[in-house]
């Protein structure tokens, strides 16, 4: 049986995409109303896959804030 080839995605690219989607959700509906499931759903991922890259929603928030601080300096 031939199985379709899966293209591997660079983990840094996945993290960047997670942060991009999360930041959009945080801005639109607020941090408190955004769940990891919301982020995962928009990315067509499971929540478990998000947790492979970030241990918590707070870790996602901290990464977004750190990125914003680094861009401002």
PyMOL commands that place a pseudoatom at each C-alpha (Angstrom):
pseudoatom trace, name=CA, resn=UNK, resi=1, chain=A, elem=C, hetatm=0, pos=[0.000, 0.000, 0.000]
pseudoatom trace, name=CA, resn=UNK, resi=2, chain=A, elem=C, hetatm=0, pos=[1.192, 3.439, -0.833]
pseudoatom trace, name=CA, resn=UNK, resi=3, chain=A, elem=C, hetatm=0, pos=[0.827, 5.914, 1.974]
pseudoatom trace, name=CA, resn=UNK, resi=4, chain=A, elem=C, hetatm=0, pos=[0.712, 9.644, 1.304]
pseudoatom trace, name=CA, resn=UNK, resi=5, chain=A, elem=C, hetatm=0, pos=[3.900, 11.451, 2.146]
pseudoatom trace, name=CA, resn=UNK, resi=6, chain=A, elem=C, hetatm=0, pos=[3.613, 13.794, 5.074]
pseudoatom trace, name=CA, resn=UNK, resi=7, chain=A, elem=C, hetatm=0, pos=[5.670, 16.905, 4.845]
pseudoatom trace, name=CA, resn=UNK, resi=8, chain=A, elem=C, hetatm=0, pos=[7.433, 17.753, 8.049]
pseudoatom trace, name=CA, resn=UNK, resi=9, chain=A, elem=C, hetatm=0, pos=[7.009, 21.277, 9.275]
pseudoatom trace, name=CA, resn=UNK, resi=10, chain=A, elem=C, hetatm=0, pos=[9.761, 23.130, 11.070]
pseudoatom trace, name=CA, resn=UNK, resi=11, chain=A, elem=C, hetatm=0, pos=[8.883, 23.366, 14.811]
pseudoatom trace, name=CA, resn=UNK, resi=12, chain=A, elem=C, hetatm=0, pos=[9.871, 27.052, 14.834]
pseudoatom trace, name=CA, resn=UNK, resi=13, chain=A, elem=C, hetatm=0, pos=[7.363, 27.707, 12.056]
pseudoatom trace, name=CA, resn=UNK, resi=14, chain=A, elem=C, hetatm=0, pos=[4.650, 25.879, 13.982]
pseudoatom trace, name=CA, resn=UNK, resi=15, chain=A, elem=C, hetatm=0, pos=[5.403, 27.879, 17.144]
pseudoatom trace, name=CA, resn=UNK, resi=16, chain=A, elem=C, hetatm=0, pos=[5.309, 31.128, 15.172]
pseudoatom trace, name=CA, resn=UNK, resi=17, chain=A, elem=C, hetatm=0, pos=[1.950, 30.205, 13.624]
pseudoatom trace, name=CA, resn=UNK, resi=18, chain=A, elem=C, hetatm=0, pos=[0.517, 29.277, 17.040]
pseudoatom trace, name=CA, resn=UNK, resi=19, chain=A, elem=C, hetatm=0, pos=[1.629, 32.644, 18.419]
pseudoatom trace, name=CA, resn=UNK, resi=20, chain=A, elem=C, hetatm=0, pos=[0.190, 34.491, 15.435]
pseudoatom trace, name=CA, resn=UNK, resi=21, chain=A, elem=C, hetatm=0, pos=[-3.211, 32.830, 15.776]
pseudoatom trace, name=CA, resn=UNK, resi=22, chain=A, elem=C, hetatm=0, pos=[-3.231, 33.178, 19.572]
pseudoatom trace, name=CA, resn=UNK, resi=23, chain=A, elem=C, hetatm=0, pos=[-2.404, 36.877, 19.391]
pseudoatom trace, name=CA, resn=UNK, resi=24, chain=A, elem=C, hetatm=0, pos=[-5.261, 37.409, 16.963]
pseudoatom trace, name=CA, resn=UNK, resi=25, chain=A, elem=C, hetatm=0, pos=[-7.687, 35.648, 19.293]
pseudoatom trace, name=CA, resn=UNK, resi=26, chain=A, elem=C, hetatm=0, pos=[-6.421, 37.553, 22.335]
pseudoatom trace, name=CA, resn=UNK, resi=27, chain=A, elem=C, hetatm=0, pos=[-6.920, 40.850, 20.520]
pseudoatom trace, name=CA, resn=UNK, resi=28, chain=A, elem=C, hetatm=0, pos=[-10.376, 39.985, 19.143]
pseudoatom trace, name=CA, resn=UNK, resi=29, chain=A, elem=C, hetatm=0, pos=[-12.075, 38.284, 22.069]
pseudoatom trace, name=CA, resn=UNK, resi=30, chain=A, elem=C, hetatm=0, pos=[-9.651, 38.773, 24.946]
pseudoatom trace, name=CA, resn=UNK, resi=31, chain=A, elem=C, hetatm=0, pos=[-7.169, 36.612, 26.766]
pseudoatom trace, name=CA, resn=UNK, resi=32, chain=A, elem=C, hetatm=0, pos=[-9.648, 35.339, 29.361]
pseudoatom trace, name=CA, resn=UNK, resi=33, chain=A, elem=C, hetatm=0, pos=[-12.162, 34.208, 26.741]
pseudoatom trace, name=CA, resn=UNK, resi=34, chain=A, elem=C, hetatm=0, pos=[-9.616, 32.495, 24.490]
pseudoatom trace, name=CA, resn=UNK, resi=35, chain=A, elem=C, hetatm=0, pos=[-8.935, 28.829, 25.156]
pseudoatom trace, name=CA, resn=UNK, resi=36, chain=A, elem=C, hetatm=0, pos=[-6.186, 26.624, 23.824]
pseudoatom trace, name=CA, resn=UNK, resi=37, chain=A, elem=C, hetatm=0, pos=[-8.964, 24.712, 22.064]
pseudoatom trace, name=CA, resn=UNK, resi=38, chain=A, elem=C, hetatm=0, pos=[-9.939, 27.916, 20.192]
pseudoatom trace, name=CA, resn=UNK, resi=39, chain=A, elem=C, hetatm=0, pos=[-6.364, 28.360, 18.995]
pseudoatom trace, name=CA, resn=UNK, resi=40, chain=A, elem=C, hetatm=0, pos=[-6.048, 24.698, 18.040]
pseudoatom trace, name=CA, resn=UNK, resi=41, chain=A, elem=C, hetatm=0, pos=[-9.342, 24.749, 16.160]
pseudoatom trace, name=CA, resn=UNK, resi=42, chain=A, elem=C, hetatm=0, pos=[-8.284, 27.633, 13.936]
pseudoatom trace, name=CA, resn=UNK, resi=43, chain=A, elem=C, hetatm=0, pos=[-5.029, 25.827, 13.174]
pseudoatom trace, name=CA, resn=UNK, resi=44, chain=A, elem=C, hetatm=0, pos=[-6.798, 22.503, 12.523]
pseudoatom trace, name=CA, resn=UNK, resi=45, chain=A, elem=C, hetatm=0, pos=[-4.709, 20.940, 15.295]
pseudoatom trace, name=CA, resn=UNK, resi=46, chain=A, elem=C, hetatm=0, pos=[-5.515, 19.098, 18.452]
pseudoatom trace, name=CA, resn=UNK, resi=47, chain=A, elem=C, hetatm=0, pos=[-5.068, 20.840, 21.785]
pseudoatom trace, name=CA, resn=UNK, resi=48, chain=A, elem=C, hetatm=0, pos=[-2.515, 18.157, 22.655]
pseudoatom trace, name=CA, resn=UNK, resi=49, chain=A, elem=C, hetatm=0, pos=[-0.437, 19.275, 19.689]
pseudoatom trace, name=CA, resn=UNK, resi=50, chain=A, elem=C, hetatm=0, pos=[-0.473, 22.880, 20.950]
pseudoatom trace, name=CA, resn=UNK, resi=51, chain=A, elem=C, hetatm=0, pos=[0.743, 21.606, 24.322]
pseudoatom trace, name=CA, resn=UNK, resi=52, chain=A, elem=C, hetatm=0, pos=[3.685, 19.927, 22.572]
pseudoatom trace, name=CA, resn=UNK, resi=53, chain=A, elem=C, hetatm=0, pos=[4.960, 23.417, 21.776]
pseudoatom trace, name=CA, resn=UNK, resi=54, chain=A, elem=C, hetatm=0, pos=[3.758, 25.408, 24.807]
pseudoatom trace, name=CA, resn=UNK, resi=55, chain=A, elem=C, hetatm=0, pos=[3.133, 23.999, 28.299]
pseudoatom trace, name=CA, resn=UNK, resi=56, chain=A, elem=C, hetatm=0, pos=[0.208, 26.356, 28.999]
pseudoatom trace, name=CA, resn=UNK, resi=57, chain=A, elem=C, hetatm=0, pos=[-1.892, 29.232, 27.737]
pseudoatom trace, name=CA, resn=UNK, resi=58, chain=A, elem=C, hetatm=0, pos=[0.164, 31.492, 30.016]
pseudoatom trace, name=CA, resn=UNK, resi=59, chain=A, elem=C, hetatm=0, pos=[3.330, 30.349, 28.230]
pseudoatom trace, name=CA, resn=UNK, resi=60, chain=A, elem=C, hetatm=0, pos=[1.760, 31.378, 24.918]
pseudoatom trace, name=CA, resn=UNK, resi=61, chain=A, elem=C, hetatm=0, pos=[0.890, 34.787, 26.373]
pseudoatom trace, name=CA, resn=UNK, resi=62, chain=A, elem=C, hetatm=0, pos=[4.415, 35.232, 27.753]
pseudoatom trace, name=CA, resn=UNK, resi=63, chain=A, elem=C, hetatm=0, pos=[5.933, 34.388, 24.369]
pseudoatom trace, name=CA, resn=UNK, resi=64, chain=A, elem=C, hetatm=0, pos=[3.704, 36.944, 22.646]
pseudoatom trace, name=CA, resn=UNK, resi=65, chain=A, elem=C, hetatm=0, pos=[4.623, 39.608, 25.210]
pseudoatom trace, name=CA, resn=UNK, resi=66, chain=A, elem=C, hetatm=0, pos=[8.325, 38.789, 24.938]
pseudoatom trace, name=CA, resn=UNK, resi=67, chain=A, elem=C, hetatm=0, pos=[8.172, 39.039, 21.165]
pseudoatom trace, name=CA, resn=UNK, resi=68, chain=A, elem=C, hetatm=0, pos=[6.414, 42.421, 21.397]
pseudoatom trace, name=CA, resn=UNK, resi=69, chain=A, elem=C, hetatm=0, pos=[9.037, 43.730, 23.832]
pseudoatom trace, name=CA, resn=UNK, resi=70, chain=A, elem=C, hetatm=0, pos=[11.890, 42.559, 21.608]
pseudoatom trace, name=CA, resn=UNK, resi=71, chain=A, elem=C, hetatm=0, pos=[10.355, 44.211, 18.539]
pseudoatom trace, name=CA, resn=UNK, resi=72, chain=A, elem=C, hetatm=0, pos=[9.984, 47.510, 20.390]
pseudoatom trace, name=CA, resn=UNK, resi=73, chain=A, elem=C, hetatm=0, pos=[13.639, 47.782, 21.395]
for i in range(1, 73): cmd.bond("trace and resi %d" % i, "trace and resi %d" % (i + 1))
show_as sticks, trace
zoom trace
